[in-house]
Amino acid sequence: MKQLRTFKKVLWRVPTLHWLGEFISCCHDLAIEVFDTFLEKI
């Protein structure tokens, strides 16, 4: 568990990976919203 925390800290220090993480989070949230809307229309 401690290793994972250290790993995350290292990831957050790398700008590109930090940006990629943010990008994936945004896409993930967007995908869920689109999926929910899609299900409502059926």
VOVEX-62507 format. One line per field, with one value per atom (N, C-alpha, C, O, CB): atom name; residue number from 1; x, y, z. Coordinates in Angstrom, 3 decimals, always signed. Glycine has a CB too. Example, Ala and Ser with C-alpha at 12.3 -4.5 7.8 and 13.67 -1.06 7.14 Angstrom:
2
a (N	CA	C	O	CB	N	CA	C	O	CB)
k (1	1	1	1	1	2	2	2	2	2)
c1 (+13.190	+12.300	+13.200	+14.236	+11.308	+12.850	+13.670	+12.900	+13.409	+14.084)
c2 (-5.690	-4.500	-3.300	-3.319	-4.473	-2.250	-1.060	+0.030	+1.138	-0.598)
c3 (+7.800	+7.800	+7.800	+8.465	+9.046	+7.080	+7.140	+7.870	+8.039	+5.725)
This chain:
42
a (N	CA	C	O	CB	N	CA	C	O	CB	N	CA	C	O	CB	N	CA	C	O	CB	N	CA	C	O	CB	N	CA	C	O	CB	N	CA	C	O	CB	N	CA	C	O	CB	N	CA	C	O	CB	N	CA	C	O	CB	N	CA	C	O	CB	N	CA	C	O	CB	N	CA	C	O	CB	N	CA	C	O	CB	N	CA	C	O	CB	N	CA	C	O	CB	N	CA	C	O	CB	N	CA	C	O	CB	N	CA	C	O	CB	N	CA	C	O	CB	N	CA	C	O	CB	N	CA	C	O	CB	N	CA	C	O	CB	N	CA	C	O	CB	N	CA	C	O	CB	N	CA	C	O	CB	N	CA	C	O	CB	N	CA	C	O	CB	N	CA	C	O	CB	N	CA	C	O	CB	N	CA	C	O	CB	N	CA	C	O	CB	N	CA	C	O	CB	N	CA	C	O	CB	N	CA	C	O	CB	N	CA	C	O	CB	N	CA	C	O	CB	N	CA	C	O	CB	N	CA	C	O	CB	N	CA	C	O	CB	N	CA	C	O	CB	N	CA	C	O	CB)
k (1	1	1	1	1	2	2	2	2	2	3	3	3	3	3	4	4	4	4	4	5	5	5	5	5	6	6	6	6	6	7	7	7	7	7	8	8	8	8	8	9	9	9	9	9	10	10	10	10	10	11	11	11	11	11	12	12	12	12	12	13	13	13	13	13	14	14	14	14	14	15	15	15	15	15	16	16	16	16	16	17	17	17	17	17	18	18	18	18	18	19	19	19	19	19	20	20	20	20	20	21	21	21	21	21	22	22	22	22	22	23	23	23	23	23	24	24	24	24	24	25	25	25	25	25	26	26	26	26	26	27	27	27	27	27	28	28	28	28	28	29	29	29	29	29	30	30	30	30	30	31	31	31	31	31	32	32	32	32	32	33	33	33	33	33	34	34	34	34	34	35	35	35	35	35	36	36	36	36	36	37	37	37	37	37	38	38	38	38	38	39	39	39	39	39	40	40	40	40	40	41	41	41	41	41	42	42	42	42	42)
c1 (+0.834	+0.000	+0.871	+0.571	-0.944	+1.942	+2.853	+3.562	+3.807	+3.889	+3.890	+4.559	+3.660	+4.132	+4.952	+2.364	+1.397	+1.322	+1.229	+0.015	+1.364	+1.299	+2.522	+2.411	+1.190	+3.689	+4.920	+4.860	+5.268	+6.144	+4.349	+4.209	+3.310	+3.608	+3.640	+2.207	+1.284	+1.968	+1.776	+0.023	+2.764	+3.464	+4.414	+4.527	+4.239	+5.090	+6.017	+5.233	+5.653	+6.816	+4.097	+3.265	+2.800	+2.825	+2.058	+2.369	+1.852	+2.944	+2.650	+1.213	+4.207	+5.304	+5.663	+6.316	+6.533	+5.238	+5.522	+4.347	+3.254	+5.761	+4.562	+3.484	+2.696	+1.467	+4.054	+3.404	+2.724	+1.774	+0.637	+3.747	+2.230	+1.401	+0.255	-0.852	+2.242	+0.529	-0.499	-1.600	-2.789	+0.106	-1.185	-2.141	-2.919	-4.129	-1.412	-2.212	-2.848	-3.901	-4.989	-1.788	-3.568	-4.501	-5.759	-6.875	-3.824	-5.564	-6.692	-7.546	-8.775	-6.203	-6.871	-7.548	-8.404	-9.552	-6.524	-7.828	-8.545	-9.747	-10.817	-7.602	-9.569	-10.671	-11.811	-12.978	-10.185	-11.462	-12.478	-13.216	-14.445	-11.832	-12.471	-13.069	-13.973	-15.048	-11.979	-13.526	-14.287	-15.617	-16.665	-13.481	-15.568	-16.791	-17.724	-18.933	-16.450	-17.149	-17.926	-18.582	-19.754	-17.037	-17.815	-18.337	-19.531	-20.514	-17.227	-19.439	-20.531	-21.777	-22.889	-20.107	-21.588	-22.729	-23.386	-24.611	-22.279	-22.587	-23.108	-23.849	-24.924	-21.959	-23.266	-23.869	-25.220	-26.191	-22.929	-25.267	-26.520	-27.597	-28.746	-26.289	-27.217	-28.161	-28.659	-29.844	-27.504	-27.742	-28.064	-29.082	-30.035	-26.783	-28.869	-29.774	-31.165	-32.175	-29.196	-31.204	-32.496	-33.322	-34.550	-32.288	-32.652	-33.358	-33.936	-34.840	-32.436	-33.414	-33.910	-35.282	-35.874	-32.914)
c2 (-1.202	+0.000	+1.256	+2.235	+0.004	+1.210	+2.358	+2.561	+3.691	+2.164	+1.444	+1.516	+2.201	+2.989	+0.108	+1.899	+2.471	+3.986	+4.740	+1.831	+4.416	+5.842	+6.571	+7.661	+6.066	+5.948	+6.525	+6.591	+7.581	+5.710	+5.535	+5.455	+6.581	+7.217	+4.083	+6.824	+7.898	+9.254	+10.113	+7.873	+9.451	+10.724	+10.965	+12.084	+10.746	+9.914	+10.020	+10.368	+11.216	+8.695	+9.708	+9.972	+11.417	+12.064	+9.037	+11.931	+13.297	+14.320	+15.461	+13.557	+13.926	+14.874	+14.982	+15.938	+14.460	+14.005	+14.055	+14.746	+14.184	+12.614	+15.971	+16.760	+16.024	+16.094	+18.000	+15.316	+14.628	+13.563	+13.458	+13.995	+12.781	+11.727	+12.328	+11.789	+10.803	+13.456	+14.149	+14.612	+14.443	+15.358	+15.194	+15.672	+14.506	+14.592	+16.445	+13.418	+12.223	+11.687	+11.282	+11.128	+11.688	+11.227	+12.099	+11.589	+11.230	+13.414	+14.344	+14.106	+14.101	+15.797	+13.909	+13.685	+12.421	+12.417	+13.583	+11.348	+10.078	+10.231	+9.683	+8.960	+10.975	+11.199	+11.941	+11.582	+11.987	+12.993	+13.774	+12.893	+12.912	+14.981	+12.130	+11.260	+10.227	+9.911	+10.564	+9.706	+8.699	+9.276	+8.652	+8.170	+10.484	+11.149	+11.443	+11.231	+12.450	+11.930	+12.267	+11.019	+11.036	+12.937	+9.941	+8.680	+8.188	+7.696	+7.605	+8.322	+7.899	+8.745	+8.220	+8.002	+10.061	+10.954	+10.612	+10.524	+12.428	+10.419	+10.080	+8.742	+8.589	+10.020	+7.792	+6.466	+6.543	+5.914	+5.523	+7.334	+7.503	+8.133	+7.691	+8.367	+9.167	+9.849	+8.881	+8.861	+11.080	+8.080	+7.096	+6.077	+5.721	+6.382	+5.616	+4.646	+5.235	+4.545	+4.153	+6.521	+7.170	+7.271	+7.211	+8.562	+7.423	+7.587	+6.285	+6.294	+8.177	+5.162	+3.868	+3.581	+2.539	+2.726)
c3 (+0.000	+0.000	+0.000	-0.684	+1.220	+0.771	+0.842	-0.493	-0.913	+1.970	-1.157	-2.452	-3.475	-4.296	-2.939	-3.424	-4.343	-4.155	-5.124	-4.137	-2.896	-2.597	-3.153	-3.714	-1.082	-2.987	-3.504	-5.022	-5.629	-3.046	-5.624	-7.073	-7.576	-8.587	-7.490	-6.863	-7.246	-7.146	-8.007	-6.360	-6.100	-5.928	-7.096	-7.597	-4.592	-7.519	-8.647	-9.911	-10.698	-8.841	-10.098	-11.275	-11.304	-12.351	-11.299	-10.132	-10.068	-10.328	-10.684	-8.715	-10.154	-10.382	-11.856	-12.274	-9.584	-12.639	-14.074	-14.766	-14.827	-14.664	-15.294	-15.905	-16.980	-17.013	-16.496	-17.859	-18.957	-18.424	-18.884	-19.908	-17.467	-16.891	-16.091	-16.075	-16.003	-15.423	-14.655	-15.612	-15.340	-13.869	-16.730	-17.740	-18.329	-18.540	-18.863	-18.590	-19.152	-18.179	-18.589	-19.464	-16.900	-15.877	-15.849	-15.758	-14.499	-15.928	-15.948	-17.176	-17.105	-15.914	-18.314	-19.591	-19.535	-19.977	-20.734	-18.983	-18.873	-17.939	-18.205	-18.363	-16.844	-15.905	-16.586	-16.429	-14.677	-17.355	-18.069	-19.071	-19.136	-18.790	-19.842	-20.850	-20.190	-20.699	-21.682	-19.054	-18.328	-17.861	-18.026	-17.132	-17.270	-16.809	-17.977	-17.890	-16.067	-19.063	-20.249	-20.822	-21.199	-21.306	-20.880	-21.417	-20.591	-21.145	-21.440	-19.278	-18.399	-18.654	-18.712	-16.915	-18.805	-19.065	-20.390	-20.473	-19.066	-21.419	-22.743	-22.684	-23.265	-23.787	-21.983	-21.855	-21.148	-21.567	-21.094	-20.056	-19.310	-20.188	-20.189	-18.056	-20.934	-21.830	-22.886	-23.222	-22.498	-23.404	-24.425	-23.891	-24.583	-24.902	-22.665	-22.051	-21.823	-21.967	-20.729	-21.465	-21.219	-22.494	-22.447	-20.627	-23.632	-24.897	-25.428	-26.264	-25.922	-24.940	-25.424	-24.821	-25.103	-25.072)
